[in-house]
Amino acid sequence: MTKAPDINYAVADRDLRYFVFDWDDNVLHMPTHIHLERLTDEGEWVPYSVSTSLYSLIRNDTEHYRPPTDGAWEAAFRDFRDIEIEEENVFLRDTREAIDRIVSGESARAPSFGTLKKVLTEGRLFAIVTARGHDPEVLKAGVRYFIDRTFSPPEKRTMLRNLRGYLEWLRPGHDRHSDDEVLEYYLGLNKYHGCMSPRFRELLREHNYEAAGTEEGKQFAIRDFVRHVIGILREHGVDRPISVGFSDDDEGNARAVETYIEQELAREFPGVKFAVYYTNDPDLPSGRKVEVRGQLSLGL
């Protein structure tokens, strides 16, 4: 006799809070490096590889730092593209290393690590929006590894119970009974945007959208996610208040998103409440929240 799946039907009555996450130094402290050249005191340019957190501080200092002369910025960010190293995708390799360091106690969690875990546990919709150049399927595989490696068996059971509740709400009578099917269906509902990836650039062209840099790319990705969420809810006749939170450790990106929400998204989606979280302050482990529109509390 097959045991009936455990379903949390109460999730249909939860508030509708959704989340957009930058990845590097926000969800995980990745070991991936950007390959630059640095000007020495002797006036010579020498190879200089930096972490993403250091790059966010020096990226505007063009007097002392530059991309490699043999390949410009594409060479500088070569490890942020989909390449295989010893038959393993570089993003998945670095994600594995970053998580393994946390699990072993060698490294501290990034500011939004716990928030992503809570979002996954509760089965809420989310988007990963990163300046990296990875395919959506690669980014989704990174989230799957995050679940497999950081969730205890009880946490996984709670997550699956919630996911089945949402499935029953959105797809009554669904036939996805196995844990893998339920999890894969849920992960497939979310958005994964690598703003320098060929797939993302193709998406921009399809919408005739000009993105000069990462900041503009992230703005498009956030709008795409909000439209996606609203489309799902409208399809099922849901008409309730919606909240969307965005977190990023790069203050330049976060400020650009804040301005974009104020000037564009708040007008296009007047019924949505937005918040931006700056997660680059070591004295504020969960980040500094800016309520862009409405009285939003995301419980972080």
Backbone hydrogen bonds, N-H to C=O, Kabsch-Sander energy under -0.5 kcal/mol:
donor,donor_aa,acceptor,acceptor_aa,energy
7,I,5,P,-0.5
8,N,161,R,-2.2
9,Y,7,I,-1.0
11,V,8,N,-1.3
12,A,9,Y,-1.3
13,D,10,A,-1.8
14,R,11,V,-1.6
16,L,241,P,-0.7
17,R,15,D,-1.2
18,Y,243,S,-2.9
19,F,125,L,-1.3
20,V,245,G,-2.8
21,F,127,A,-3.1
22,D,247,S,-2.0
25,D,28,L,-3.3
26,N,23,W,-1.5
27,V,23,W,-2.6
28,L,23,W,-2.0
30,M,28,L,-1.3
34,I,50,V,-3.0
35,H,76,A,-2.5
36,L,34,I,-0.8
36,L,48,Y,-2.4
37,E,66,R,-2.8
38,R,46,V,-2.9
39,L,64,H,-2.3
40,T,38,R,-0.6
40,T,44,E,-3.0
43,G,40,T,-1.9
46,V,38,R,-2.3
46,V,44,E,-0.5
48,Y,36,L,-3.0
50,V,34,I,-2.5
52,T,32,T,-0.5
55,Y,51,S,-2.3
56,S,52,T,-1.8
57,L,53,S,-0.5
57,L,54,L,-1.2
58,I,54,L,-1.5
59,R,55,Y,-1.9
61,D,58,I,-2.2
62,T,60,N,-1.6
64,H,61,D,-0.7
65,Y,61,D,-1.4
66,R,37,E,-2.1
71,G,68,P,-1.3
72,A,68,P,-2.1
74,E,71,G,-0.7
75,A,71,G,-1.2
75,A,72,A,-0.6
76,A,72,A,-1.6
77,F,73,W,-2.0
78,R,75,A,-1.2
80,F,77,F,-2.0
81,R,78,R,-1.0
82,D,133,G,-0.6
83,I,81,R,-1.6
85,I,88,E,-3.0
86,E,84,E,-0.5
88,E,85,I,-1.0
90,V,83,I,-2.3
93,R,89,N,-2.6
94,D,90,V,-2.4
95,T,91,F,-2.4
96,R,92,L,-2.4
97,E,93,R,-2.3
98,A,94,D,-2.5
99,I,95,T,-2.5
100,D,96,R,-2.6
101,R,97,E,-1.8
102,I,98,A,-1.3
103,V,99,I,-2.8
104,S,100,D,-2.0
105,G,102,I,-1.0
106,E,101,R,-1.6
107,S,101,R,-1.8
110,A,27,V,-0.7
112,S,26,N,-3.5
113,F,110,A,-1.7
116,L,112,S,-2.5
117,K,113,F,-2.0
118,K,114,G,-2.1
119,V,115,T,-2.7
120,L,116,L,-2.6
121,T,117,K,-2.4
122,E,118,K,-2.4
123,G,119,V,-0.8
123,G,120,L,-0.5
124,R,119,V,-2.2
127,A,19,F,-1.8
128,I,191,K,-2.4
129,V,21,F,-2.6
129,V,127,A,-0.6
130,T,128,I,-0.5
130,T,193,H,-2.6
133,G,80,F,-3.1
138,V,135,D,-0.7
139,L,135,D,-2.0
140,K,136,P,-2.5
141,A,137,E,-1.9
142,G,138,V,-1.6
143,V,139,L,-1.7
144,R,140,K,-2.2
145,Y,141,A,-2.1
146,F,142,G,-2.0
147,I,143,V,-2.1
148,D,144,R,-2.6
149,R,145,Y,-2.4
150,T,146,F,-2.0
151,F,147,I,-1.8
156,K,152,S,-2.4
157,R,153,P,-2.2
158,T,154,P,-2.2
159,M,155,E,-2.4
160,L,156,K,-2.7
161,R,157,R,-2.1
162,N,158,T,-2.2
163,L,159,M,-2.8
164,R,160,L,-2.4
165,G,161,R,-1.3
166,Y,162,N,-2.1
167,L,163,L,-2.5
168,E,164,R,-2.3
169,W,165,G,-1.5
170,L,166,Y,-3.1
171,R,167,L,-3.4
174,H,171,R,-1.6
177,H,175,D,-1.3
182,V,178,S,-2.3
183,L,179,D,-2.6
184,E,180,D,-2.6
185,Y,181,E,-2.3
186,Y,182,V,-2.1
187,L,183,L,-2.7
188,G,184,E,-1.8
189,L,185,Y,-0.7
189,L,186,Y,-1.4
190,N,187,L,-1.1
191,K,126,F,-1.7
193,H,128,I,-3.4
194,G,192,Y,-0.6
195,C,130,T,-3.2
195,C,193,H,-0.8
196,M,132,R,-2.4
197,S,194,G,-2.5
201,R,197,S,-2.3
202,E,198,P,-2.0
203,L,199,R,-1.8
204,L,200,F,-2.2
205,R,201,R,-2.0
206,E,202,E,-2.2
207,H,203,L,-1.2
208,N,205,R,-1.4
209,Y,204,L,-2.6
211,A,209,Y,-0.6
212,A,210,E,-0.5
217,G,213,G,-2.0
218,K,214,T,-2.7
219,Q,215,E,-1.7
220,F,216,E,-2.1
221,A,217,G,-2.2
222,I,218,K,-2.3
223,R,219,Q,-2.1
224,D,220,F,-2.6
225,F,221,A,-1.9
226,V,222,I,-2.5
227,R,223,R,-2.6
228,H,224,D,-1.9
229,V,225,F,-2.6
230,I,226,V,-2.5
231,G,227,R,-2.3
232,I,228,H,-2.0
233,L,229,V,-2.3
234,R,230,I,-2.8
235,E,231,G,-2.0
236,H,232,I,-0.9
236,H,233,L,-0.6
237,G,234,R,-1.8
238,V,233,L,-2.9
239,D,237,G,-0.6
242,I,271,G,-0.9
243,S,16,L,-2.5
244,V,273,K,-2.9
245,G,18,Y,-2.2
246,F,275,A,-2.5
247,S,20,V,-2.0
248,D,277,Y,-2.1
251,E,249,D,-0.8
254,A,250,D,-2.6
255,R,251,E,-2.7
256,A,252,G,-2.0
257,V,253,N,-2.3
258,E,254,A,-2.4
259,T,255,R,-2.5
260,Y,256,A,-2.3
261,I,257,V,-2.7
262,E,258,E,-2.2
263,Q,259,T,-2.6
264,E,260,Y,-2.7
265,L,260,Y,-1.4
266,A,261,I,-2.9
267,R,264,E,-0.7
268,E,264,E,-2.2
269,F,265,L,-3.2
272,V,269,F,-1.8
273,K,242,I,-2.6
274,F,293,R,-0.7
275,A,244,V,-1.7
276,V,290,V,-2.5
277,Y,246,F,-3.3
278,Y,276,V,-0.5
278,Y,288,R,-2.7
279,T,248,D,-2.1
279,T,277,Y,-0.6
284,L,281,D,-2.0
287,G,284,L,-2.1
288,R,278,Y,-3.0
289,K,287,G,-0.6
290,V,276,V,-2.8
292,V,274,F,-1.0
292,V,290,V,-0.9
293,R,274,F,-1.5
296,L,294,G,-1.3
